[in-house]
């Protein structure tokens, strides 16, 4: 490639030198070995990244308070060097031996750092999930607790970004061969994947997914894999997936629920009239009961007992309680339930999945926030690209 202008993004140019440097960075970071077959895909990925970098830089310039200092860039290089087991100077020298110039590398890092500050700063409040969203996700996880689950890594090649479906499939085939040949899955995902997981703490990590929650074509392939196996490219609408099955399990072992109750003691031999009277008393109390006041209301009502039943595995509850414990919304109170001990109103005050790697509510909220932030970032970049004047030379 000549050193002339390759493309312009609004009034910012991309030169042949810029493109070569980004290709070298991409090759170094992903550890993909360039071949005659995959070089066009590497070039296209590098050009896409440069276009997005120009858009990011132009957008960041609108925020005067967003200034990435040399010290921040130095700190990032020091962290990368530490991870590689060397000193910053030796790390930069190693890159330079591969043709990557320090100035171009630092500029790339400066853009990454600034964008990483801009996105949370601008969208943090919008990305925060509502209590209802968290409740729904916790409930979904609870309902999925008994289903088979797969711990997967993913790479998604977006056909629109690489020049169409044939190019996406060909690029995915090349990446599979490179990963088989030793290129780290996480590094390849970080550089080539268009999935939100490419920017996860562990690039490409999609976490535990539940059977039948994926597209049929993806699910079908996933069920044939064994832990440690890599899939061939999977063609879906809009692109191509590559999956790495890290682990699988039959499901979380327990479904845990927190309950509180009020009850009227009644022996099994109680008359129908006594049961009806107790039912009427509890129904009169039921309106207005919440998890916060159910115990105090019980104490204030003659002939009624209140108790916090704590957190229990649904399977270990009295059979009469199990259906409501599984299906009741958090914060709701049941209709009167008859047991050999009496008549009960039960409030569902919390629910979570138990068992191996079961997420707590805070973890669910954090994951939803990260997913929302990734969606907002993609929309932001899409809109910037749509509004930009991009010309290829």
ZILIN-V737716 format. One record per residue. N is the residue number from 1. RES is the residue in three letters. PHI is phi in radians with two decimals (none if undefined). BURIAL is I if it has 16 or more other ideal C-beta (glycine too) atoms within 10 Angstrom, else O. Layout:
n=N res=RES phi=PHI burial=BURIAL
n=N res=RES phi=PHI burial=BURIAL
//
This chain:
n=1 res=UNK phi=none burial=O
n=2 res=UNK phi=-1.31 burial=O
n=3 res=UNK phi=-1.55 burial=O
n=4 res=UNK phi=-1.32 burial=O
n=5 res=UNK phi=-1.37 burial=O
n=6 res=UNK phi=-1.62 burial=I
n=7 res=UNK phi=-2.78 burial=I
n=8 res=UNK phi=-2.18 burial=I
n=9 res=UNK phi=-2.11 burial=I
n=10 res=UNK phi=0.99 burial=O
n=11 res=UNK phi=-1.84 burial=O
n=12 res=UNK phi=-1.83 burial=O
n=13 res=UNK phi=-1.73 burial=O
n=14 res=UNK phi=-2.13 burial=I
n=15 res=UNK phi=-1.76 burial=I
n=16 res=UNK phi=-1.03 burial=O
n=17 res=UNK phi=-1.10 burial=O
n=18 res=UNK phi=-1.00 burial=I
n=19 res=UNK phi=-1.16 burial=I
n=20 res=UNK phi=-1.08 burial=I
n=21 res=UNK phi=-1.07 burial=I
n=22 res=UNK phi=-1.18 burial=I
n=23 res=UNK phi=-1.09 burial=I
n=24 res=UNK phi=-1.13 burial=I
n=25 res=UNK phi=-1.10 burial=I
n=26 res=UNK phi=-1.11 burial=I
n=27 res=UNK phi=-1.11 burial=I
n=28 res=UNK phi=-1.16 burial=I
n=29 res=UNK phi=-1.31 burial=I
n=30 res=UNK phi=-1.55 burial=I
n=31 res=UNK phi=1.06 burial=O
n=32 res=UNK phi=-1.39 burial=I
n=33 res=UNK phi=-1.47 burial=O
n=34 res=UNK phi=-1.18 burial=O
n=35 res=UNK phi=-2.31 burial=O
n=36 res=UNK phi=-1.06 burial=O
n=37 res=UNK phi=-1.33 burial=O
n=38 res=UNK phi=-1.70 burial=I
n=39 res=UNK phi=-1.05 burial=O
n=40 res=UNK phi=-1.05 burial=O
n=41 res=UNK phi=-1.18 burial=I
n=42 res=UNK phi=-1.12 burial=I
n=43 res=UNK phi=-1.10 burial=I
n=44 res=UNK phi=-1.15 burial=I
n=45 res=UNK phi=-1.11 burial=I
n=46 res=UNK phi=-1.15 burial=I
n=47 res=UNK phi=-1.15 burial=I
n=48 res=UNK phi=-1.04 burial=I
n=49 res=UNK phi=-1.13 burial=I
n=50 res=UNK phi=-1.15 burial=I
n=51 res=UNK phi=-1.04 burial=I
n=52 res=UNK phi=-1.15 burial=I
n=53 res=UNK phi=-1.10 burial=I
n=54 res=UNK phi=-1.11 burial=I
n=55 res=UNK phi=-1.12 burial=I
n=56 res=UNK phi=-1.11 burial=I
n=57 res=UNK phi=-1.09 burial=I
n=58 res=UNK phi=-1.14 burial=O
n=59 res=UNK phi=-1.24 burial=I
n=60 res=UNK phi=-1.13 burial=I
n=61 res=UNK phi=-1.11 burial=O
n=62 res=UNK phi=-1.31 burial=O
n=63 res=UNK phi=-1.96 burial=O
n=64 res=UNK phi=-1.07 burial=O
n=65 res=UNK phi=-1.33 burial=O
n=66 res=UNK phi=-1.63 burial=I
n=67 res=UNK phi=-2.22 burial=O
n=68 res=UNK phi=-1.49 burial=I
n=69 res=UNK phi=-1.49 burial=O
n=70 res=UNK phi=-1.07 burial=O
n=71 res=UNK phi=-1.10 burial=O
n=72 res=UNK phi=-1.17 burial=O
n=73 res=UNK phi=-1.15 burial=I
n=74 res=UNK phi=-1.04 burial=O
n=75 res=UNK phi=-1.14 burial=O
n=76 res=UNK phi=-1.17 burial=I
n=77 res=UNK phi=-1.11 burial=I
n=78 res=UNK phi=-1.08 burial=O
n=79 res=UNK phi=-1.18 burial=O
n=80 res=UNK phi=-1.13 burial=I
n=81 res=UNK phi=-1.13 burial=I
n=82 res=UNK phi=-1.05 burial=O
n=83 res=UNK phi=-1.11 burial=O
n=84 res=UNK phi=-1.52 burial=O
n=85 res=UNK phi=1.34 burial=O
n=86 res=UNK phi=-2.53 burial=O
n=87 res=UNK phi=-1.56 burial=O
n=88 res=UNK phi=-0.96 burial=I
n=89 res=UNK phi=-1.12 burial=O
n=90 res=UNK phi=-1.18 burial=O
n=91 res=UNK phi=-1.14 burial=I
n=92 res=UNK phi=-1.12 burial=I
n=93 res=UNK phi=-1.14 burial=O
n=94 res=UNK phi=-1.08 burial=O
n=95 res=UNK phi=-1.11 burial=I
n=96 res=UNK phi=-1.15 burial=O
n=97 res=UNK phi=-1.11 burial=O
n=98 res=UNK phi=-1.55 burial=O
n=99 res=UNK phi=1.68 burial=O
n=100 res=UNK phi=-1.56 burial=I
n=101 res=UNK phi=-1.42 burial=O
n=102 res=UNK phi=-0.94 burial=O
n=103 res=UNK phi=-1.11 burial=O
n=104 res=UNK phi=-1.18 burial=I
n=105 res=UNK phi=-1.14 burial=I
n=106 res=UNK phi=-1.14 burial=I
n=107 res=UNK phi=-1.14 burial=I
n=108 res=UNK phi=-1.08 burial=I
n=109 res=UNK phi=-1.12 burial=I
n=110 res=UNK phi=-1.03 burial=I
n=111 res=UNK phi=-1.15 burial=I
n=112 res=UNK phi=-1.06 burial=O
n=113 res=UNK phi=-1.13 burial=I
n=114 res=UNK phi=-1.09 burial=I
n=115 res=UNK phi=-1.14 burial=I
n=116 res=UNK phi=-1.14 burial=O
n=117 res=UNK phi=-1.54 burial=I
n=118 res=UNK phi=-1.20 burial=I
n=119 res=UNK phi=-1.07 burial=I
n=120 res=UNK phi=-1.10 burial=O
n=121 res=UNK phi=-1.08 burial=O
n=122 res=UNK phi=-1.51 burial=I
n=123 res=UNK phi=-2.02 burial=I
n=124 res=UNK phi=-0.99 burial=O
n=125 res=UNK phi=-1.17 burial=O
n=126 res=UNK phi=-1.30 burial=O
n=127 res=UNK phi=-1.42 burial=I
n=128 res=UNK phi=-1.17 burial=O
n=129 res=UNK phi=-1.24 burial=I
n=130 res=UNK phi=-1.31 burial=O
n=131 res=UNK phi=-1.01 burial=O
n=132 res=UNK phi=-1.10 burial=O
n=133 res=UNK phi=-1.09 burial=O
n=134 res=UNK phi=-1.14 burial=I
n=135 res=UNK phi=-1.01 burial=I
n=136 res=UNK phi=-1.13 burial=O
n=137 res=UNK phi=-1.21 burial=I
n=138 res=UNK phi=-1.07 burial=I
n=139 res=UNK phi=-1.15 burial=I
n=140 res=UNK phi=-1.07 burial=O
n=141 res=UNK phi=-1.11 burial=I
n=142 res=UNK phi=-1.11 burial=I
n=143 res=UNK phi=-1.18 burial=O
n=144 res=UNK phi=-1.58 burial=I
n=145 res=UNK phi=-1.02 burial=I
n=146 res=UNK phi=-1.61 burial=I
n=147 res=UNK phi=-1.54 burial=O
n=148 res=UNK phi=-1.02 burial=O
n=149 res=UNK phi=-2.32 burial=I
n=150 res=UNK phi=-2.24 burial=I
n=151 res=UNK phi=-1.69 burial=I
n=152 res=UNK phi=-2.20 burial=I
n=153 res=UNK phi=-1.82 burial=I
n=154 res=UNK phi=-2.39 burial=I
n=155 res=UNK phi=-2.24 burial=I
n=156 res=UNK phi=-2.09 burial=I
n=157 res=UNK phi=-1.70 burial=I
n=158 res=UNK phi=-1.38 burial=O
n=159 res=UNK phi=-1.03 burial=I
n=160 res=UNK phi=-1.16 burial=O
n=161 res=UNK phi=-1.54 burial=I
n=162 res=UNK phi=-2.02 burial=I
n=163 res=UNK phi=1.75 burial=O
n=164 res=UNK phi=2.06 burial=O
n=165 res=UNK phi=-1.08 burial=I
n=166 res=UNK phi=-1.05 burial=O
n=167 res=UNK phi=-1.16 burial=I
n=168 res=UNK phi=-1.11 burial=I
n=169 res=UNK phi=-1.16 burial=I
n=170 res=UNK phi=-1.11 burial=I
n=171 res=UNK phi=-1.11 burial=I
n=172 res=UNK phi=-1.12 burial=I
n=173 res=UNK phi=-1.07 burial=I
n=174 res=UNK phi=-1.12 burial=I
n=175 res=UNK phi=-1.17 burial=I
n=176 res=UNK phi=-1.01 burial=I
n=177 res=UNK phi=-1.11 burial=O
n=178 res=UNK phi=-1.17 burial=I
n=179 res=UNK phi=-1.16 burial=I
n=180 res=UNK phi=-1.04 burial=O
n=181 res=UNK phi=-1.37 burial=O
n=182 res=UNK phi=2.18 burial=O
n=183 res=UNK phi=-1.17 burial=I
n=184 res=UNK phi=-1.11 burial=I
n=185 res=UNK phi=-0.99 burial=I
n=186 res=UNK phi=-1.09 burial=I
n=187 res=UNK phi=-1.16 burial=I
n=188 res=UNK phi=-1.14 burial=I
n=189 res=UNK phi=-1.06 burial=I
n=190 res=UNK phi=-1.08 burial=I
n=191 res=UNK phi=-1.61 burial=I
n=192 res=UNK phi=-2.03 burial=I
n=193 res=UNK phi=-1.40 burial=I
n=194 res=UNK phi=-1.77 burial=I
n=195 res=UNK phi=-1.30 burial=I
n=196 res=UNK phi=-0.96 burial=I
n=197 res=UNK phi=-1.16 burial=I
n=198 res=UNK phi=-1.06 burial=I
n=199 res=UNK phi=-1.81 burial=I
n=200 res=UNK phi=-1.24 burial=I
n=201 res=UNK phi=-0.98 burial=O
n=202 res=UNK phi=-1.92 burial=O
n=203 res=UNK phi=-0.94 burial=I
n=204 res=UNK phi=1.50 burial=I
n=205 res=UNK phi=-1.38 burial=I
n=206 res=UNK phi=-1.63 burial=I
n=207 res=UNK phi=1.28 burial=I
n=208 res=UNK phi=-1.40 burial=I
n=209 res=UNK phi=-2.08 burial=I
n=210 res=UNK phi=-1.62 burial=I
n=211 res=UNK phi=-0.92 burial=O
n=212 res=UNK phi=1.31 burial=O
n=213 res=UNK phi=-1.64 burial=O
n=214 res=UNK phi=-1.81 burial=I
n=215 res=UNK phi=-1.05 burial=O
n=216 res=UNK phi=-0.92 burial=O
n=217 res=UNK phi=-1.10 burial=O
n=218 res=UNK phi=-1.26 burial=I
n=219 res=UNK phi=-1.05 burial=O
n=220 res=UNK phi=-1.06 burial=O
n=221 res=UNK phi=-1.21 burial=I
n=222 res=UNK phi=-1.04 burial=I
n=223 res=UNK phi=-1.20 burial=O
n=224 res=UNK phi=-1.58 burial=O
n=225 res=UNK phi=-1.48 burial=I
n=226 res=UNK phi=-1.89 burial=O
n=227 res=UNK phi=-0.89 burial=O
n=228 res=UNK phi=1.66 burial=O
n=229 res=UNK phi=-1.68 burial=O
n=230 res=UNK phi=-1.86 burial=I
n=231 res=UNK phi=-1.45 burial=I
n=232 res=UNK phi=-1.30 burial=O
n=233 res=UNK phi=-0.99 burial=I
n=234 res=UNK phi=-2.02 burial=I
n=235 res=UNK phi=-1.41 burial=O
n=236 res=UNK phi=-2.29 burial=O
n=237 res=UNK phi=-1.04 burial=O
n=238 res=UNK phi=1.64 burial=O
n=239 res=UNK phi=3.05 burial=I
n=240 res=UNK phi=-2.43 burial=I
n=241 res=UNK phi=-1.81 burial=I
n=242 res=UNK phi=-2.17 burial=I
n=243 res=UNK phi=-1.99 burial=I
n=244 res=UNK phi=-2.17 burial=I
n=245 res=UNK phi=-1.48 burial=I
n=246 res=UNK phi=-1.45 burial=I
n=247 res=UNK phi=-2.90 burial=O
n=248 res=UNK phi=-2.58 burial=I
n=249 res=UNK phi=-2.63 burial=O
n=250 res=UNK phi=-1.30 burial=O
n=251 res=UNK phi=2.31 burial=I
n=252 res=UNK phi=-1.08 burial=I
n=253 res=UNK phi=-1.40 burial=O
n=254 res=UNK phi=-2.44 burial=I
n=255 res=UNK phi=-2.04 burial=I
n=256 res=UNK phi=-1.79 burial=I
n=257 res=UNK phi=-2.39 burial=I
n=258 res=UNK phi=-1.79 burial=I
n=259 res=UNK phi=-2.19 burial=I
n=260 res=UNK phi=-2.28 burial=I
n=261 res=UNK phi=-2.51 burial=I
n=262 res=UNK phi=-2.14 burial=I
n=263 res=UNK phi=-2.62 burial=I
n=264 res=UNK phi=-1.98 burial=I
n=265 res=UNK phi=-1.20 burial=O
n=266 res=UNK phi=-2.54 burial=I
n=267 res=UNK phi=-1.21 burial=O
n=268 res=UNK phi=-1.09 burial=O
n=269 res=UNK phi=-1.55 burial=O
n=270 res=UNK phi=-1.04 burial=I
n=271 res=UNK phi=-1.29 burial=O
n=272 res=UNK phi=-1.04 burial=O
n=273 res=UNK phi=-1.14 burial=O
n=274 res=UNK phi=-1.13 burial=O
n=275 res=UNK phi=-1.11 burial=I
n=276 res=UNK phi=-1.11 burial=O
n=277 res=UNK phi=-1.15 burial=I
n=278 res=UNK phi=-1.13 burial=I
n=279 res=UNK phi=-1.10 burial=I
n=280 res=UNK phi=-1.11 burial=O
n=281 res=UNK phi=-1.10 burial=I
n=282 res=UNK phi=-1.20 burial=I
n=283 res=UNK phi=-1.10 burial=O
n=284 res=UNK phi=-1.14 burial=O
n=285 res=UNK phi=-1.34 burial=I
n=286 res=UNK phi=-1.01 burial=I
n=287 res=UNK phi=-1.13 burial=O
n=288 res=UNK phi=1.67 burial=O
n=289 res=UNK phi=-1.28 burial=I
n=290 res=UNK phi=-2.36 burial=O
n=291 res=UNK phi=-1.07 burial=I
n=292 res=UNK phi=-1.32 burial=O
n=293 res=UNK phi=-1.96 burial=O
n=294 res=UNK phi=-1.10 burial=I
n=295 res=UNK phi=-1.25 burial=I
n=296 res=UNK phi=-1.14 burial=O
n=297 res=UNK phi=-1.15 burial=I
n=298 res=UNK phi=-1.12 burial=I
n=299 res=UNK phi=-1.14 burial=O
n=300 res=UNK phi=-1.52 burial=O
n=301 res=UNK phi=-1.99 burial=I
n=302 res=UNK phi=-1.15 burial=O
n=303 res=UNK phi=1.43 burial=O
n=304 res=UNK phi=-2.16 burial=I
n=305 res=UNK phi=-1.91 burial=I
n=306 res=UNK phi=-2.14 burial=I
n=307 res=UNK phi=-2.72 burial=O
n=308 res=UNK phi=-1.60 burial=O
n=309 res=UNK phi=-1.45 burial=I
n=310 res=UNK phi=1.23 burial=O
n=311 res=UNK phi=-1.78 burial=O
n=312 res=UNK phi=-2.42 burial=I
n=313 res=UNK phi=-1.21 burial=O
n=314 res=UNK phi=-0.95 burial=I
n=315 res=UNK phi=-1.14 burial=O
n=316 res=UNK phi=-1.66 burial=O
n=317 res=UNK phi=-1.33 burial=I
n=318 res=UNK phi=-0.99 burial=O
n=319 res=UNK phi=-0.90 burial=O
n=320 res=UNK phi=-1.18 burial=O
n=321 res=UNK phi=-1.56 burial=I
n=322 res=UNK phi=-1.10 burial=O
n=323 res=UNK phi=-1.08 burial=O
n=324 res=UNK phi=-1.19 burial=I
n=325 res=UNK phi=-1.10 burial=I
n=326 res=UNK phi=-1.39 burial=I
n=327 res=UNK phi=-1.90 burial=O
n=328 res=UNK phi=-1.19 burial=I
n=329 res=UNK phi=-1.16 burial=O
n=330 res=UNK phi=-1.08 burial=I
n=331 res=UNK phi=1.68 burial=O
n=332 res=UNK phi=-1.58 burial=O
n=333 res=UNK phi=-2.10 burial=I
n=334 res=UNK phi=-1.28 burial=I
n=335 res=UNK phi=-1.29 burial=O
n=336 res=UNK phi=-0.98 burial=I
n=337 res=UNK phi=-2.04 burial=I
n=338 res=UNK phi=-1.60 burial=O
n=339 res=UNK phi=-2.29 burial=O
n=340 res=UNK phi=-1.06 burial=O
n=341 res=UNK phi=-1.53 burial=O
n=342 res=UNK phi=2.83 burial=I
n=343 res=UNK phi=-2.11 burial=I
n=344 res=UNK phi=-2.21 burial=I
n=345 res=UNK phi=-1.94 burial=I
n=346 res=UNK phi=-2.05 burial=I
n=347 res=UNK phi=-1.89 burial=I
n=348 res=UNK phi=-1.52 burial=I
n=349 res=UNK phi=-1.95 burial=I
n=350 res=UNK phi=3.09 burial=I
n=351 res=UNK phi=-2.70 burial=I
n=352 res=UNK phi=-2.72 burial=I
n=353 res=UNK phi=-1.48 burial=I
n=354 res=UNK phi=-1.78 burial=I
n=355 res=UNK phi=1.69 burial=I
n=356 res=UNK phi=-1.11 burial=O
n=357 res=UNK phi=1.01 burial=O
n=358 res=UNK phi=-1.21 burial=I
n=359 res=UNK phi=-1.32 burial=I
n=360 res=UNK phi=-1.54 burial=O
n=361 res=UNK phi=-1.07 burial=O
n=362 res=UNK phi=-1.15 burial=O
n=363 res=UNK phi=-1.13 burial=O
n=364 res=UNK phi=-1.09 burial=I
n=365 res=UNK phi=-1.09 burial=I
n=366 res=UNK phi=-1.11 burial=O
n=367 res=UNK phi=-1.16 burial=I
n=368 res=UNK phi=-1.11 burial=I
n=369 res=UNK phi=-1.09 burial=I
n=370 res=UNK phi=-1.09 burial=I
n=371 res=UNK phi=-1.13 burial=I
n=372 res=UNK phi=-1.12 burial=I
n=373 res=UNK phi=-1.13 burial=I
n=374 res=UNK phi=-1.13 burial=I
n=375 res=UNK phi=-1.13 burial=O
n=376 res=UNK phi=-1.11 burial=I
n=377 res=UNK phi=-1.13 burial=I
n=378 res=UNK phi=-1.11 burial=O
n=379 res=UNK phi=-1.11 burial=O
n=380 res=UNK phi=-1.03 burial=I
n=381 res=UNK phi=-1.14 burial=I
n=382 res=UNK phi=-1.06 burial=O
n=383 res=UNK phi=-1.19 burial=O
n=384 res=UNK phi=-1.09 burial=I
n=385 res=UNK phi=-1.20 burial=O
n=386 res=UNK phi=-1.15 burial=O
n=387 res=UNK phi=-1.48 burial=O
n=388 res=UNK phi=-1.49 burial=I
n=389 res=UNK phi=-1.73 burial=O
n=390 res=UNK phi=-1.97 burial=O
n=391 res=UNK phi=-2.18 burial=O
n=392 res=UNK phi=-1.82 burial=O
n=393 res=UNK phi=-1.63 burial=O
//
